[in-house]
Amino acid sequence: MERPPWKDPLVHLPPLLWALNLVALRAAMREMPPEWGSFLRFALALPFFLLFLRRLPRLSPLGETLFLALFGVTLFNLVFFSGMRLAPASDASAVVAVYPLSTAFAYSLYFRKPLPRNLLLGLLLSEAGVVLLALGHAGGGGGKGRLLGDLLLVLAAFMWGAYSVGVALAVAKRPALEATAASMLLGSLFLLPLALTRPFPEASGSAWLSLLYTALGGAFLAFTLWGAVLAGRVKMYV
């Protein structure tokens, strides 16, 4: 009997890459506006996808790709970066642990399958821990901005859960690499108009190297591995 995706050991590798990604993002965002950082992150990741696909990814079915682009790239990054600007990296790292649990919660809602009691307890404890952390910092001088930032980061985690369900449905019909590349291509196009409202960043070499990691490790590798984890596993819920 197949294990649910959140029980696969590989499911924890993308969050590890994203945790490292937080450090790189912080370094890049010190010298780049988030609008350009978000766009360039995925724009730099696309050549790696094209190198393996050897063609442009197909955007069809368009509705499915649009959902993945919005919840995994455009809206997710707007909410995530807004939270990152208000909350410190330590808070964001704590929220990263919620991502596999938010995926389990989204699966449970979409496929109408009850969560195991221990998994539900873990989800509630994780969320309670993040909220208590935020409230503690707000009461201790962290400010309401930090609390809002933490809540936005939690919202981004649940948006990621919705994206994960969409990926699981998509990779049942097409390769994970193509589904991920298509969502990044479309999502990057949505982010470009926002980036063009700001001057192009004049950043240092270290900032560009940090951004390159967010493209290679945090986008290409992590997103592709996440799609591989979910590929085919949706069949046991349908």
LOBA-468724 format. One line per 8 residues: number of its first residue (from 1); for each residue z, y, x of C-alpha. Coordinates in nm, 4 decimals, m for minus. Layout:
N
NUM> Z Y X  ...
END
This chain:
238
1> 0.0000 0.0000 0.0000  m0.1024 0.3387 0.1356  0.1624 0.5944 0.2167  0.1564 0.9393 0.0610  0.0115 1.1953 0.3049  0.3479 1.3631 0.3675  0.4808 1.0289 0.5026  0.2021 0.9980 0.7610
9> 0.3356 1.0785 1.1122  0.0145 1.2721 1.1793  0.1084 1.5152 0.9011  0.3644 1.6768 1.1319  0.1163 1.7591 1.4107  m0.0616 2.0466 1.2302  0.2728 2.2204 1.1526  0.3594 2.1880 1.5234
17> 0.0304 2.3530 1.6157  0.0970 2.6238 1.3558  0.4477 2.6793 1.4939  0.2935 2.7470 1.8367  0.0363 2.9547 1.6537  0.3132 3.1880 1.5345  0.3979 3.2791 1.8934  0.0322 3.3461 1.9750
25> m0.0139 3.5478 1.6559  0.2845 3.7659 1.7404  0.1382 3.8379 2.0840  m0.2046 3.9207 1.9405  m0.0723 4.1304 1.6519  0.1081 4.3642 1.8897  m0.2351 4.4938 1.9920  m0.4558 4.4097 1.6934
33> m0.4362 4.5099 1.3277  m0.3838 4.2082 1.0989  m0.7155 4.2671 0.9224  m0.9097 4.2164 1.2447  m0.6750 3.9451 1.3657  m0.7283 3.7401 1.0491  m1.1059 3.7777 1.0538  m1.1510 3.7175 1.4261
41> m0.9254 3.4128 1.4209  m1.1586 3.2264 1.1854  m1.4771 3.3823 1.3188  m1.3888 3.2517 1.6665  m1.3046 2.9089 1.5224  m1.6402 2.8676 1.3474  m1.8441 2.7974 1.6662  m1.6223 2.4970 1.7383
49> m1.7014 2.3576 1.3934  m2.0737 2.4268 1.4379  m2.0651 2.2534 1.7763  m1.9592 1.9287 1.6070  m2.1565 1.9709 1.2843  m2.4714 2.0925 1.4650  m2.5664 2.2913 1.1532  m2.4222 2.5387 0.9081
57> m2.1770 2.3775 0.6653  m2.2899 2.3359 0.3051  m2.1047 2.5626 0.0648  m2.1696 2.3403 m0.2373  m1.9913 2.2666 m0.4592  m1.9374 2.6429 m0.4526  m1.6360 2.6504 m0.6872  m1.4496 2.4016 m0.4715
65> m1.5356 2.5856 m0.1496  m1.4350 2.9171 m0.3083  m1.0935 2.7760 m0.3991  m1.0393 2.6485 m0.0435  m1.1606 2.9757 0.1080  m0.9238 3.1845 m0.1036  m0.6103 2.9675 m0.0840  m0.6559 2.8435 0.2731
73> m0.8129 3.1430 0.4451  m0.8385 3.4797 0.2670  m0.5442 3.5119 0.0271  m0.3258 3.2852 0.2358  m0.3747 3.4988 0.5461  m0.3199 3.8258 0.3610  0.0121 3.6981 0.2231  0.1070 3.5277 0.5491
81> 0.0323 3.8264 0.7712  0.2139 4.0587 0.5317  0.5179 3.8343 0.5627  0.4812 3.8164 0.9418  0.4804 4.1954 0.9656  0.8117 4.2172 0.7784  0.9944 3.9074 0.9045  1.0528 3.7970 1.2658
89> 0.8876 3.4903 1.4157  1.2169 3.2976 1.3930  1.2061 3.3201 1.0126  0.8404 3.2208 1.0060  0.9161 2.9176 1.2249  1.1835 2.8080 0.9756  0.9348 2.8324 0.6898  0.6834 2.6133 0.8784
97> 0.9117 2.3169 0.8069  0.8528 2.3716 0.4342  0.4761 2.3137 0.4560  0.4740 1.9302 0.4318  0.7240 1.9530 0.1453  0.5192 2.2178 m0.0363  0.2216 1.9839 m0.0068  0.4246 1.7053 m0.1672
105> 0.5306 1.9403 m0.4464  0.1698 2.0494 m0.5116  0.0557 1.6857 m0.5189  0.3286 1.6047 m0.7677  0.2294 1.8889 m1.0006  m0.1455 1.8309 m0.9853  m0.1432 1.4526 m1.0160  0.1596 1.4509 m1.2506
113> 0.3507 1.2098 m1.0315  0.7275 1.2621 m1.0027  0.8638 1.3311 m0.6583  1.1026 1.0735 m0.5098  1.4611 1.1918 m0.5409  1.5167 1.2223 m0.1643  1.1944 1.4215 m0.1226  1.2862 1.6558 m0.4074
121> 1.6308 1.7042 m0.2533  1.4722 1.7828 0.0842  1.2418 2.0384 m0.0764  1.5286 2.2120 m0.2560  1.7488 2.2135 0.0546  1.4675 2.3524 0.2692  1.3954 2.6313 0.0230  1.7660 2.7079 m0.0163
129> 1.8039 2.7246 0.3612  1.5167 2.9727 0.3969  1.6524 3.1916 0.1145  2.0060 3.1867 0.2586  1.8663 3.2754 0.6004  1.6787 3.5698 0.4525  1.9747 3.6875 0.2429  2.2055 3.6594 0.5421
137> 1.9782 3.8737 0.7560  1.9301 4.1254 0.4751  2.3071 4.1556 0.4266  2.3666 4.1762 0.7998  2.1324 4.4656 0.8614  1.8015 4.2840 0.8519  1.6951 4.5027 0.5616  1.5188 4.4336 0.2342
145> 1.1894 4.4314 0.4213  1.2908 4.1162 0.6031  1.3912 3.9494 0.2765  1.0544 4.0401 0.1231  0.8815 3.9093 0.4344  1.0605 3.5743 0.4080  0.9711 3.5438 0.0397  0.6065 3.6180 0.1195
153> 0.6128 3.3486 0.3872  0.7514 3.0997 0.1341  0.4789 3.2040 m0.1127  0.2213 3.1403 0.1606  0.3697 2.7922 0.2109  0.3170 2.7070 m0.1563  m0.0337 2.8518 m0.1466  m0.0906 2.6115 0.1403
161> 0.0284 2.3272 m0.0814  m0.2364 2.4219 m0.3393  m0.4960 2.4387 m0.0619  m0.3943 2.0911 0.0570  m0.4558 1.9437 m0.2886  m0.7963 2.1119 m0.2892  m0.8760 1.9699 0.0549  m0.7730 1.6200 m0.0543
169> m1.0114 1.6412 m0.3504  m1.2897 1.7873 m0.1343  m1.2726 1.5319 0.1477  m1.3002 1.2490 m0.1027  m1.6606 1.3670 m0.1537  m1.7642 1.5130 0.1841  m1.6500 1.5004 0.5476  m1.3260 1.6828 0.6227
177> m1.4899 1.8752 0.9068  m1.7584 2.0142 0.6781  m1.5215 2.1012 0.3934  m1.2954 2.2887 0.6371  m1.5835 2.4670 0.8095  m1.7339 2.5755 0.4758  m1.4027 2.7235 0.3589  m1.3609 2.9127 0.6874
185> m1.7156 3.0479 0.6738  m1.6739 3.1788 0.3190  m1.3180 3.2972 0.3804  m1.4280 3.4891 0.6909  m1.6937 3.6680 0.4881  m1.4229 3.7795 0.2426  m1.2029 3.9036 0.5287  m1.4793 4.0994 0.7037
193> m1.4846 4.3994 0.4620  m1.1090 4.4404 0.5091  m1.1473 4.4271 0.8877  m1.4183 4.6935 0.8818  m1.1743 4.9402 0.7261  m0.9929 4.9485 1.0633  m1.1218 5.0379 1.4122  m1.2232 4.7430 1.6281
201> m0.9213 4.6479 1.8422  m0.9082 4.7525 2.2058  m0.6753 4.4761 2.3170  m0.5724 4.3362 2.6547  m0.6951 4.0089 2.7975  m0.3665 3.8360 2.7136  m0.3978 3.9419 2.3496  m0.7497 3.7987 2.3317
209> m0.6301 3.4737 2.4915  m0.3535 3.4526 2.2319  m0.6080 3.5092 1.9564  m0.8309 3.2410 2.1080  m0.5447 2.9908 2.0784  m0.5008 3.0839 1.7116  m0.8707 3.0065 1.6673  m0.8829 2.6818 1.8662
217> m0.5339 2.5380 1.8131  m0.4141 2.7083 1.4954  m0.7442 2.7026 1.3063  m0.9949 2.4465 1.4396  m0.7608 2.1680 1.5539  m0.4819 2.2149 1.2995  m0.7092 2.2588 0.9962  m0.9304 1.9663 1.0991
225> m0.6317 1.7366 1.1561  m0.4861 1.8417 0.8218  m0.8111 1.7482 0.6498  m0.8139 1.4150 0.8352  m0.4587 1.3410 0.7167  m0.5580 1.4008 0.3559  m0.9026 1.2362 0.3708  m0.9319 0.9472 0.1286
233> m0.5610 0.9416 0.0372  m0.6187 1.1203 m0.2927  m0.7671 0.7964 m0.4346  m0.4247 0.6456 m0.4895  m0.3392 0.9319 m0.7286  m0.6572 0.9366 m0.9364
END
